[in-house]
Amino acid sequence: MERLSTVKTSQVSGGNAVIVGGSLAGLLAARVLSETVEHVTIVDRDELPVEPVHRRGVPQSRHTHGLLARGLEIFEELLPGLEADLVARGALVQDLQQDVIWYNDGHPVVRAPSALRVLLVSRPTLESYVRSRVAALPRVTILAQTEAVGLLKKGDQLTGVDVLGPNGVATLDARVVVDASGRSNRGPAWLAELGYPRVAEDVVRANLVYVSREYRRVPGAQPFTGVIHSHYPANPVGSGSLAMDGNRWLVTMLGVDDDFPPARPGDFEEFATRLAGDELHRLITSAEPVSGLTRFRIGPSVRRRYERCARLPEGFIALGDSLCCFNPAYGQGMTTAAMTALWLRTCAEAGLPGLTRRYFKGVRRIIDVPWAITVGNDLRFPQVDGPRTPRVRILNAYLARLHRAATVDRVVGETFMKVANFLIPPQSLVTPGMLWRVWRGRRSTVDVRSTVDRSSTVDTLPAVDEWSTLDQQRTRVGR
């Protein structure tokens, strides 16, 4: 592909990189490091088929994935032409607010044209495409059925990785090693074997269970391409159901603890009656199933605090779920991996000396936002352990009012979605203008059986600029 010639080569440094893990996070790491090191080798213990099929190392691939708007921008930046190529393979580019029905806390976000462009594509199709593009890079090699078994160092500098492949044990020289091996990563254990202190972890257990099924999709038969329900304490079930390549609907419903969707035909479809609105239930009781039912119990959210380590070997990087694995109900994983890959690119362009400390110091700020969103939402559920600070309680109370306002105010809805898609900072939710809109719409109620566009939506309320008025609004919102 000629597009691959756009990769920068002007700042190539001495040394090789080894990426442990050939999923999306590892592929993006390889893409950015191919600009600054002599050679990149990706090792993965799985077979890595060319075709877009499920594989053992990505059990979550049978469930709905969301590539958020910011994620699509980064994927396109790193792999120009990705969007057009995937659309040609059956993916859809959609307006998240206009084309997808979205319920937050049971309240439907008003549907209206927005700037939120998202890509609806299955995980196997996306990963297979990205792998083919990265494999075609001139300084990248992918070794399938090859497992990393340990790190090597000299002094405090990593020098290589021991791997076990089809031909036995071998050593790959490396000045940079990226742990992108996912939730079950061994990075902290490898560091301990080299004599480094334990890596601190923040852990939150939401105890989610996914159940998913695919259905045949007739394009244009429904006036939407997705239905999303956030789960919340008053109704701790949810869904992420999206149109996919191959003219399919991928329907994932979720529950908490022992209250989760049954993996039985008929009972699964009936479970959708517990969700707000009737769009999803009508869809899956009229569409033809084209797959069986798959259940997946979600592990805890874990944030590994490498930035707090007093000592780390130079050249060690963690990215993707190896760095921070989120509650997937919020759809942040792939986009956060893309954002951290861009930061790795920036750090590597400054040179390999000091790369590890520079990367972990800055990546903290990237992880802070999705982690706060995930943990803040999870801590609304009383059975989830964790500190509930006054800040978390106030923010959750405010968001409950915001979701009500978003049923009638298209600006509130779009602003919330832009924050959730990492297009604008979270502070955008508490500007004077937004506080005023939320105050005006705090008692809004909408018939959840109707999610069509409403011409009476609020989109021209005046902004409030005076901080004295803002203080009054804060008092009112807190009532």
SULHU-V266006 format. One record per run of one state. SS is the DSSP state (2 for helix, 1 for strand, 0 for the rest). FROM is the first residue (numbers start at 1). TO is the last residue. If there is no record, write none. Layout:
[[SS FROM TO] [SS FROM TO]]
This chain:
[[0 1 1] [2 2 6] [0 7 15] [1 16 20] [0 21 23] [2 24 33] [0 34 38] [1 39 43] [0 44 58] [2 59 62] [0 63 66] [1 67 67] [0 68 68] [2 69 78] [0 79 81] [2 82 88] [0 89 91] [1 92 95] [2 96 99] [1 100 104] [0 105 106] [1 107 108] [0 109 116] [1 117 120] [0 121 122] [2 123 135] [0 136 139] [1 140 143] [0 144 146] [1 147 154] [0 155 156] [1 157 165] [0 166 167] [1 168 173] [0 174 175] [1 176 179] [0 180 186] [2 187 193] [0 194 200] [1 201 204] [0 205 207] [1 208 216] [0 217 225] [1 226 229] [0 230 231] [1 232 232] [0 233 234] [1 235 235] [0 236 237] [1 238 244] [0 245 247] [1 248 256] [0 257 258] [1 259 259] [0 260 266] [2 267 274] [0 275 278] [2 279 286] [0 287 288] [1 289 289] [0 290 293] [1 294 297] [0 298 300] [1 301 304] [0 305 305] [2 306 308] [0 309 313] [1 314 314] [0 315 315] [1 316 318] [0 319 319] [2 320 322] [0 323 323] [1 324 325] [0 326 327] [2 328 330] [0 331 332] [2 333 349] [0 350 354] [2 355 378] [0 379 389] [2 390 405] [0 406 408] [1 409 409] [2 410 420] [0 421 425] [2 426 430] [0 431 431] [2 432 440] [0 441 457] [1 458 458] [0 459 466] [2 467 477] [0 478 479]]
